[in-house]
Amino acid sequence: MPDYENILYEKQRGGVLITLNRPEALNALSPDLVAELHSAFTEAENDPEIRAIVLTGAGRAFSAGFDIAGDRAPNVWPYGIPEGSSVAELLDRWRTQDRPDKWMHLWELNKPVIAAVNGWCMGGGSWYALFSHMTYASENAVFSQPEVRMISNTSFIWTLNAGYKNALRYSLTGDHIDAEEALRIGIINQVVPQDELIDHCFSIVERIALVSPETVKINLHVATMGLEMMGFRNAMVLNGELSALVHSSRREDVLRPLEEAREQGGMRGFLQQRDGPFQPEPFGPRSEKKE
């Protein structure tokens, strides 16, 4: 078994628990973590003792999304191109980064993935939760795509799960969604008490294990491959292309204040500049207190 540094890999109860394990960074998706995660998916897929995968996060979050706290070249205005780069390089970087390969790898696994979401589930973290074949959440789960507030893209997986109108309501604003709203719009299967979440997911793993592995594999593909035949893969390819366009549609009046806030106040200042105008959120711990 590989020596993982950013995830935990624990076989149990006929399956495996894969835990995103950067709790100090709210399990932000660094390149190393993503590489290890997909290596673990392949390892589980090739292990005949594993019948299903439970995916979760350590600490206060499933995942806060892709890691934006690392060092990066400053933008050069008025066009917002990273210093030492070009428009062509900017477009190519995002087209390469947002190719659907990693998402389709999860989607096309021949063993079901069950996401167990506790706490923050944001941006790319929400995409991993929604690409999972089933998704269960604790009552304190919060879903969102706040990156759209800083010139970034949503994912078609939200539309597939939530439906056109619900997806647009939250994909155009980055607004927070609590567990009950997530259940209402269809992005999770069920709300489960926090202290029962992992056990509940493994109870489903054990029930799956009562069915022959070939039957599970084929019936999983009835759903996933069926949606691909209807155009899902094409939608994800286009998603990647449009992602490059949205990331290159850089506006100085949006990004420069964010850069200045990061320089003056670090990530806390950056997030306050980005999310402050949207407060209070409609759901979650940053919403108005209900009587």
C-alpha positions as CSV (number, residue, x, y, z in Angstrom):
1,M,0.0,0.0,0.0
2,P,1.4,3.5,-0.8
3,D,2.6,5.6,2.0
4,Y,0.0,8.4,2.0
5,E,0.8,11.8,3.6
6,N,-2.4,13.7,2.9
7,I,-5.1,11.1,3.3
8,L,-5.9,8.2,5.6
9,Y,-6.7,4.8,4.1
10,E,-8.5,2.4,6.5
11,K,-10.0,-0.9,5.4
12,Q,-13.0,-1.9,7.4
13,R,-16.5,-3.6,7.3
14,G,-16.2,-4.8,3.7
15,G,-15.0,-1.4,2.4
16,V,-12.5,1.4,2.9
17,L,-12.6,4.7,4.7
18,I,-10.6,7.3,2.8
19,T,-10.2,10.5,4.8
20,L,-8.9,13.8,3.5
21,N,-6.3,14.6,6.1
22,R,-5.3,18.2,6.1
23,P,-7.5,19.4,9.0
24,E,-5.3,22.4,9.7
25,A,-6.2,23.7,6.1
26,L,-9.8,22.4,6.3
27,N,-8.7,19.7,3.9
28,A,-8.1,22.1,1.1
29,L,-7.3,20.2,-2.1
30,S,-3.6,20.6,-2.8
31,P,-2.1,18.9,-5.8
32,D,-0.4,16.3,-3.6
33,L,-3.7,15.5,-1.8
34,V,-5.6,15.2,-5.1
35,A,-2.9,12.8,-6.5
36,E,-3.0,10.7,-3.4
37,L,-6.8,10.6,-3.4
38,H,-7.0,9.3,-7.0
39,S,-4.2,6.8,-6.3
40,A,-6.3,5.5,-3.3
41,F,-9.4,5.3,-5.6
42,T,-7.4,3.0,-7.9
43,E,-6.0,1.0,-5.0
44,A,-9.5,0.4,-3.7
45,E,-10.9,-0.5,-7.1
46,N,-8.3,-3.2,-7.5
47,D,-8.8,-4.7,-4.1
48,P,-11.3,-7.6,-4.2
49,E,-11.9,-7.3,-0.4
50,I,-13.2,-3.8,-0.8
51,R,-16.8,-3.6,-2.0
52,A,-17.4,0.2,-1.6
53,I,-15.6,3.4,-0.6
54,V,-16.6,5.9,2.1
55,L,-15.0,9.3,1.5
56,T,-14.8,11.9,4.3
57,G,-12.7,14.7,5.7
58,A,-10.9,15.1,9.0
59,G,-11.8,17.8,11.5
60,R,-14.2,20.6,10.8
61,A,-14.6,20.1,7.1
62,F,-15.1,17.6,4.3
63,S,-13.1,20.0,2.2
64,A,-12.8,23.8,1.9
65,G,-12.1,23.4,-1.9
66,F,-9.0,23.8,-3.9
67,D,-6.1,25.3,-2.1
68,I,-5.8,29.0,-2.8
69,A,-3.5,29.9,0.0
70,G,-0.2,29.0,-1.7
71,D,2.2,31.4,-3.3
72,R,1.3,32.7,-6.8
73,A,2.7,35.2,-9.2
74,P,1.1,38.7,-8.8
75,N,-1.3,39.8,-11.5
76,V,-0.2,42.5,-14.0
77,W,-2.9,45.0,-14.8
78,P,-4.9,46.2,-16.7
79,Y,-5.3,42.7,-18.1
80,G,-4.7,40.6,-14.9
81,I,-2.3,38.2,-16.4
82,P,0.1,36.6,-13.9
83,E,3.5,38.2,-14.0
84,G,5.8,36.4,-16.5
85,S,2.9,34.7,-18.2
86,S,0.7,35.3,-21.3
87,V,-2.9,35.1,-22.3
88,A,-2.2,31.8,-24.1
89,E,-0.5,30.3,-21.1
90,L,-3.3,31.4,-18.8
91,L,-5.9,29.8,-21.0
92,D,-3.9,26.6,-21.5
93,R,-3.2,26.3,-17.7
94,W,-6.9,26.4,-16.9
95,R,-7.9,24.2,-19.8
96,T,-5.4,21.6,-18.6
97,Q,-6.3,21.9,-14.9
98,D,-10.0,21.7,-15.5
99,R,-10.1,18.7,-17.9
100,P,-12.7,16.3,-16.6
101,D,-10.3,13.4,-16.1
102,K,-10.2,13.4,-12.3
103,W,-14.0,13.8,-12.0
104,M,-14.7,11.1,-14.5
105,H,-12.2,8.8,-12.7
106,L,-14.3,9.0,-9.6
107,W,-17.6,8.8,-11.6
108,E,-16.5,5.7,-13.6
109,L,-15.1,3.6,-10.7
110,N,-16.6,0.1,-10.7
111,K,-17.2,0.3,-6.9
112,P,-19.6,2.9,-5.4
113,V,-18.2,5.9,-3.5
114,I,-20.3,7.2,-0.6
115,A,-19.4,10.7,0.6
116,A,-19.8,11.4,4.3
117,V,-19.9,15.1,4.6
118,N,-19.4,16.8,8.0
119,G,-18.8,20.6,8.2
120,W,-17.6,22.8,5.4
121,C,-18.0,21.3,1.9
122,M,-17.0,24.1,-0.5
123,G,-16.0,24.6,-4.1
124,G,-14.0,21.7,-5.4
125,G,-14.8,19.8,-2.2
126,S,-18.5,20.0,-3.0
127,W,-17.7,18.6,-6.5
128,Y,-16.1,15.5,-4.9
129,A,-19.1,15.1,-2.7
130,L,-21.5,15.4,-5.6
131,F,-19.5,13.2,-8.0
132,S,-19.7,10.5,-5.3
133,H,-22.4,8.0,-6.1
134,M,-24.2,8.6,-2.8
135,T,-23.9,11.5,-0.4
136,Y,-24.8,11.7,3.3
137,A,-24.4,14.7,5.4
138,S,-24.4,15.6,9.1
139,E,-26.7,18.3,10.3
140,N,-23.8,20.8,10.5
141,A,-22.7,20.3,6.8
142,V,-22.5,23.5,4.7
143,F,-22.2,23.3,0.9
144,S,-21.2,26.2,-1.3
145,Q,-19.2,27.3,-4.4
146,P,-17.9,30.6,-3.0
147,E,-15.2,30.7,-5.7
148,V,-17.7,32.1,-8.2
149,R,-17.4,35.4,-6.2
150,M,-13.8,35.7,-7.3
151,I,-14.1,35.0,-11.1
152,S,-14.2,31.2,-11.1
153,N,-16.4,28.5,-12.4
154,T,-19.2,26.2,-11.2
155,S,-19.5,22.6,-12.2
156,F,-22.2,20.9,-14.2
157,I,-22.4,18.2,-11.5
158,W,-24.4,20.7,-9.5
159,T,-27.0,20.9,-12.3
160,L,-27.1,17.1,-12.6
161,N,-27.8,16.7,-8.9
162,A,-29.8,19.8,-8.0
163,G,-31.6,20.5,-11.3
164,Y,-31.4,23.5,-13.5
165,K,-33.1,26.1,-11.4
166,N,-31.8,25.1,-8.0
167,A,-28.3,24.8,-9.4
168,L,-28.4,28.3,-10.8
169,R,-29.8,29.8,-7.6
170,Y,-26.6,28.8,-5.8
171,S,-24.1,28.6,-8.6
172,L,-24.6,32.2,-9.6
173,T,-24.1,33.6,-6.1
174,G,-21.9,31.2,-4.2
175,D,-24.4,31.3,-1.3
176,H,-24.2,28.8,1.5
177,I,-26.6,25.8,1.7
178,D,-27.2,23.9,5.0
179,A,-27.9,20.2,5.2
180,E,-31.7,20.5,5.1
181,E,-31.6,22.8,2.0
182,A,-29.1,20.4,0.5
183,L,-31.6,17.5,1.0
184,R,-34.4,19.6,-0.4
185,I,-32.7,20.4,-3.6
186,G,-31.4,16.8,-4.0
187,I,-27.6,17.1,-3.6
188,I,-27.5,14.6,-0.7
189,N,-29.4,11.4,0.1
190,Q,-30.0,12.0,3.8
191,V,-29.2,14.1,6.9
192,V,-27.6,11.9,9.6
193,P,-26.5,12.9,13.1
194,Q,-22.8,13.8,13.2
195,D,-21.8,11.0,15.6
196,E,-23.6,8.4,13.4
197,L,-22.5,9.6,10.0
198,I,-19.6,7.2,9.3
199,D,-21.3,4.2,10.9
200,H,-24.4,4.9,8.8
201,C,-22.4,5.0,5.6
202,F,-20.7,1.7,6.4
203,S,-24.0,0.1,7.2
204,I,-24.8,0.8,3.5
205,V,-21.4,-0.6,2.5
206,E,-22.3,-3.8,4.3
207,R,-25.6,-4.1,2.5
208,I,-23.9,-3.5,-0.8
209,A,-21.5,-6.3,0.1
210,L,-24.5,-8.7,0.3
211,V,-24.9,-8.4,-3.5
212,S,-22.5,-10.0,-5.9
213,P,-19.7,-7.7,-6.9
214,E,-20.3,-8.2,-10.7
215,T,-24.0,-7.2,-10.2
216,V,-23.0,-4.1,-8.2
217,K,-20.5,-3.1,-10.8
218,I,-22.9,-3.5,-13.7
219,N,-25.8,-1.8,-12.0
220,L,-23.6,1.1,-11.0
221,H,-22.7,1.5,-14.6
222,V,-26.4,1.3,-15.6
223,A,-26.6,4.7,-13.9
224,T,-23.3,6.3,-14.6
225,M,-22.8,5.0,-18.2
226,G,-26.4,5.7,-19.0
227,L,-25.9,9.4,-18.1
228,E,-22.8,9.5,-20.1
229,M,-24.7,8.1,-23.1
230,M,-27.2,11.0,-22.6
231,G,-24.3,13.5,-22.8
232,F,-22.9,13.9,-19.3
233,R,-19.3,13.4,-20.4
234,N,-19.7,15.9,-23.2
235,A,-21.1,18.4,-20.7
236,M,-18.0,17.9,-18.5
237,V,-15.7,18.4,-21.4
238,L,-17.4,21.7,-22.2
239,N,-17.4,22.5,-18.5
240,G,-13.6,22.4,-18.7
241,E,-13.4,24.6,-21.7
242,L,-15.8,27.2,-20.2
243,S,-13.8,27.1,-17.0
244,A,-10.8,28.4,-18.9
245,L,-12.9,31.2,-20.3
246,V,-14.3,32.3,-17.0
247,H,-10.9,32.3,-15.3
248,S,-9.5,34.4,-18.2
249,S,-12.4,37.0,-17.9
250,R,-10.4,38.9,-15.3
251,R,-11.7,42.2,-14.0
252,E,-9.4,44.6,-12.2
253,D,-12.3,46.0,-10.1
254,V,-13.0,42.5,-8.7
255,L,-9.5,41.0,-8.4
256,R,-7.3,44.0,-7.4
257,P,-9.3,44.6,-4.1
258,L,-8.9,40.9,-3.3
259,E,-5.2,41.0,-4.0
260,E,-4.8,44.1,-1.8
261,A,-6.9,42.5,1.0
262,R,-4.7,39.4,0.9
263,E,-1.5,41.6,1.1
264,Q,-2.9,43.5,4.1
265,G,-4.8,40.8,6.0
266,G,-3.7,37.4,4.7
267,M,-6.3,34.8,3.8
268,R,-8.6,36.2,6.5
269,G,-8.6,39.6,4.9
270,F,-9.0,38.0,1.4
271,L,-12.1,36.0,2.5
272,Q,-13.6,39.0,4.3
273,Q,-13.2,41.1,1.1
274,R,-14.7,38.3,-1.0
275,D,-17.6,37.1,1.2
276,G,-18.3,40.2,3.3
277,P,-20.8,41.7,0.9
278,F,-22.8,38.5,0.8
279,Q,-23.3,38.4,4.6
280,P,-25.5,37.2,6.1
281,E,-25.7,33.9,4.2
282,P,-29.1,32.4,3.6
283,F,-28.2,29.2,5.4
284,G,-25.5,27.9,7.7
285,P,-23.5,29.3,10.6
286,R,-23.1,32.7,8.9
287,S,-26.8,33.2,8.4
288,E,-29.0,35.4,10.5
289,K,-29.9,33.8,13.8
290,K,-33.5,32.4,13.7
291,E,-35.7,33.1,16.7
